[in-house]
Amino acid sequence: MASNPSPGDSTSGNEVKRAARVVPITDVSSDEGDLYAARKKIQPRSIKGRFNNVRWAMVWITQIVFYGLAWLPWNDRQAVLFHLVERKFYIFGIVLWPQDVLFLALLLIISALGLFLVTAVAGRVWCGYACPQSVYTEIFMWIERHIEGDRSARMKLDAAPMSARKLGLRAAKFGAWGALALWTGFTFVGYFTPIRELASEIAAWSLGPWEAFWMFFYAAFTYVFAGHMREQVCKYMCPYARFQGVMFDPDTLIVSYDANRGEPRGNKKKAREGQVVGDCVDCDWCVQVCPTGIDIRNGLQYECIGCALCIDACDQVMDKVGRPRGLIAYTTERTLLAKKPAHEGWREVMAHILRPRVILYTTLLAVIVSGFAWALFHPYAGQDERAARPRHAGARGRGRQDRERLSAAHHEHLGSRTALRARGRRSAGCGHRRPARNRGRSGRLARHRRTGAGRCRSPAAGLPRNLFQPAGRRCTGYPRA
């Protein structure tokens, strides 16, 4: 028979403590342990309100710009055209060449900083109002509502067995989706190939293989994402939803539910005497109108796209029950912690807009945008005056006009060199050397020296050469600036 351990026996005491530690184990059913859950189809309820009107205003603006800008003429050409064959980007009066890739990099940086700034101030308003996925999903759902009916009618149609009526409605819906997707793919390709030429090729059944591939690819992309996947793109595929948390802070505007005012949920008319009931009547309208199917009353979730349709739905319910609006509203975490109503919290929200993160993003964005605009519209502003006006016998003019003529001539010379190589011949080159800057103590520019047997026959003959290349190098027919 074992004796009890004495108080001084530390070894036996530790063994007793280890034996007394019990880790509870809970059985998990197979349904709860599944790694991949089956998708539950969401049929959002249509709602009217101020934020829904803003969303549709953005739908109209973005689609008018997208579909209409491709047909806008500008100086006998397309106003916005990224011509891949000619290797030129036409943006109204601006022509960008392949060596101007720096502008594309700056444009991407500006877009990223703009997104960070908007997110830090107002949360995911880009996702809710201007993201192509949200915009086209809203258009496709509008088509679906007008063909199959409202939310309850669509749910009944989904549960009903296949019939002639159901087959006809589905065929009409899918056909309308496909037509819109094809027009979207055609417009998209029209920004990289002249859209009028593309339309003529389609009418003549002579569409090229690459144009056909990208048009049908983008059409299928739009059809599947906006028609069938919808909220799954926002939940599982979009990276923005995953790293938004690092850009949020207590002063970021988010769609929030005021739990202090709404809990406990229930209907005050049906409540028992003495029972405390909050303003939330538990109608679930905020869940039914949500495009991603979440319950905003559970707090901030990464699936929330900030569309504010739940605000419109809740405001309508509050009007019906005679309670003030703002149970669900755009507010900040700081305002919620201060337990202030939505109509009183706006002062605190506006007071915290100018904070270090917002000031930093705004400053960086202003600096980069200013540099981008300066480099785009004044490419020769930083050039030294003496270098910009070379004094040599071949100079016929001064200023930017000569440089534009020289740039065009060099591109023409490059085309002739390429044609010669295609025919198996070598090009002699222009034979002119670049002017050397500050050569010698006098600092004057040296004259052009002709070397080699060839002579440049391009229209640039007699004009100043491009001064951005190092001195003494032969002209290759391709401008560096």
Secondary structure, 3 states (H helix, E strand, C coil): CCCCCCCCCHHHHHHHHHHHCCCCCCCCCCCCCCCCCCCCCCCCCCCCCHHHHHHHHHHHHHHHHHHHHCCCECCCCECEEEECCCCEEEECCEEECHHHHHHHHHHHHHHHHHHHHHHHHHCCHHHHHCCHHHHHHHHHHHHHHHHHCCHHHHHHHHHCCCCHHHHHHHHHHHHHHHHHHHHHHHHHHCCCCCHHHHHHHHHCCCCCHHHHHHHHHHHHHHHHHHHHHCHHHHHHHCCHHHHHHHHCCCCCCEEEECHHHHCCCCCCCCCCCCCCCCCCCCCCHHHHCCCCCCCHHHCCCCCCCCCCHHHHHHHHHHHHHCCCCCCEEEECHHHHHCCCCHHHHHHHHHHCCCCHHHHHHHHHHHHHHHHHHHHHHCCCCCCCHHHHCCCCCCCCCCCHHHHHHHHHHHHHHHHHHHHHHHCCCCCCCCCEECCCCCCCCCCCCCCCCECCCCCCCCCCCCCCCCCCCCCCCECCCCCCC
